[in-house]
Each structure stands twice: as structure tokens, then as C-alpha cells.
Amino acid sequence: MSTYKKEVGTAVQNFAGDYTGAVQGQLWYNSTAGSFQFKNLTTVGSWATGGSLNTARSALGGAGTQSAALGFGGTADPVYGFTVTESYNGSAWTEVNDLNSGRSRAGGAGTQTSALAIAGDNVNIPVYYVQSESWNGTSWSEIADFNTQRSYIGAAGADNTSALAFGGFNTPPPAGYANTESWNGTSWTEVADLNQARRDFAGSNGIQTSALVYGGTQDPPSFTLTESWNGTSWTEVGDLNAASTAGGGAGADNTSALQFGGNPILIGDQTEEWNGTSWTEVADLSEARSSPGAAGIQTAALAFGGSPPGSTTATEEWTGAGAPVTETITTS
């Protein structure tokens, strides 16, 4: 007689709750829920509501993952340069230590415990920053200055010792920079420029040696252009389906990315997915927004805050196609 163990090679395990060690298709009995469950892969990506920020704002920096994120700075009339920093644990935001300098439109890179807030602006002063700050999991410290004052920049980086920052804006002109700077944990060095000068990107993501930037503007136009960084130079690759600015972006490197929200407001809920070659439109955000904070990777991203218009505290969590989910077997 055939049994589950004979066919699969393992017995049905009794586990109190979600069995995180299960592989796709593996069955277990959830003694807490009183049901049989198994791991499956999602076929279609979707957004779900997450915990709300404590302070409503847009144009804030972001770092980390969907379940361990950091959001910092931002703007909400009449405050155009918040110092507020919040930490996300996958369900709720908690206020932690403030930035030293209130700023919005800063580049964000790194993790929840090792992050960078790069340049930015505070129009209440007014100032375009060259100062950047490093987060060690507890507090922010000022580090070596950026070479060029600017805000609305793109950024990528694995932690606070290794990052890339590119593009941006200052006034008077240029309306959009092409400059790219690399951070080695001690100082900023100018490296190869973007092919298209621009600011206020639809999104950016990656690490110091493998980054992606997409969309943006140069007052006008708005761009669909995507550029890929290989550690040495930028190369134009496949365009976004819709020209966009002021969106959010998530992704581990230049081969996978998620773009969401942005301007114009008519496409402020749209989400596009990058597979290393081309962009595909996928499920929309529940709430259209521009200038959200962003964190995570292509299959598990986080969008928080933004302008719908006004400023919002809303957070949404993205589960992409191919992500593991727990399914319950109905026996009645």
C-alpha cells in the first residue's frame, strides 16, 4: 500500500504553527490551527496592507527588507525636512533615534541595522546637502561629504560601508545631474556618469557593483529610460512601459527589480517588474501614491508613506509570483 512517507520520503510532521522549514509541496499538521498545511508558490503577485507609519510623510528614504526595514526623513507640509526615523518589523513601525539633520529626498541604501541617508534637501532652511549619515542599528552619525550638493538622487548599496549614489537635482541648474559617486566606507569618489542626466527617479535598487535606475525627469520630459550599472559603467537597457517620476523601487541587483507608484497620478498605483531584460506590468498598489519610501526585493517589497496627495502613513507589502506561501487543506 502506498503511503505519504513512501511517496515523498518524509512523514507528515506535527508542527505548532507555520512550518518555515518546509519545502514546496511538503505537508505538515498545524496543531495550533488544527489543520493540514503545505507550502506552495504564488502564481500572481499582489499587494497587501501592512502596519502604518507613526508619522505621515513623503519623499522619505528607505533601506532594508520587507520584514526588517528603516524609513527616515521626508516631508509633510509645513515640515520639509523631518529627522524622524522608524523601524519596521514586518507588522508595525517603531520610532527610533532621529537623523542629525532634517532632510527629504535623500538617497537610502543598506539594511535595517546598517544604512545610509545620502544628501537630500530641506527647503525650510533652504539647503541642498552634501552631508550624508550612517546608521549603525542604534543611531545616526555624520560621515564624509558627498562631492556635489543635490537631492532627488538614486541610491543602491548592501550596507553602510558600500554604496552608489547617482543623478539628482540642485538649483540653479542643472535640472538633472548625471554624476555618479561610489562610497567605500570612508569617502565618496566620482565614477562613470549616467548616460541620461536626470532626477526624481521612478526608482532605483541594487548594490554598489550591480545597480539599476529607471524613469525620472529633467523638467520635462519624464523618462521611461532604464540604465544598468555593472560596477564600472552605465548601459541603457529595456524601457519602463510608462514614463514615471517619484516612484519607489526594490530589488537585489540589476537583474531583478520592482517599480511602484509615482507621477503622473494617473499611473500612481501601477507596478512593473524587471526580469533582467524587460519590464512587465503586474498588480497595482491599493493606494496610488508618489514619493513613497521603499525597501525589499522583487518578490518581497515594501512601499510606505508618500503623497496621495497630502501625506500618508499607509504601508503596503508586495508578495511576488514565485514567493512561498502557506496553503491550508480543507477536509470538510
Secondary structure by P-SEA (a helix, b strand, c coil): cccccccccccccccccccccccccbbbbcccccbbbbbbbbccccccccbbbcccccbbbbbcccccccccbbbccccccccbbbbbccccccccccccccccbbbbbccccbbbbcbbbbccccccccbbbbbcccccccccccccccccccccccccccccccccccccccccccbbbbbcccccccccccccccccccccccccccccccccccccccccbbbbbcccccccccccccccccbbbbbccccccccccccccccccbbbbbccccccccccccccccbbbbbbcccbbbbccccccccccbbbbbbcccbbbbbbbbcc
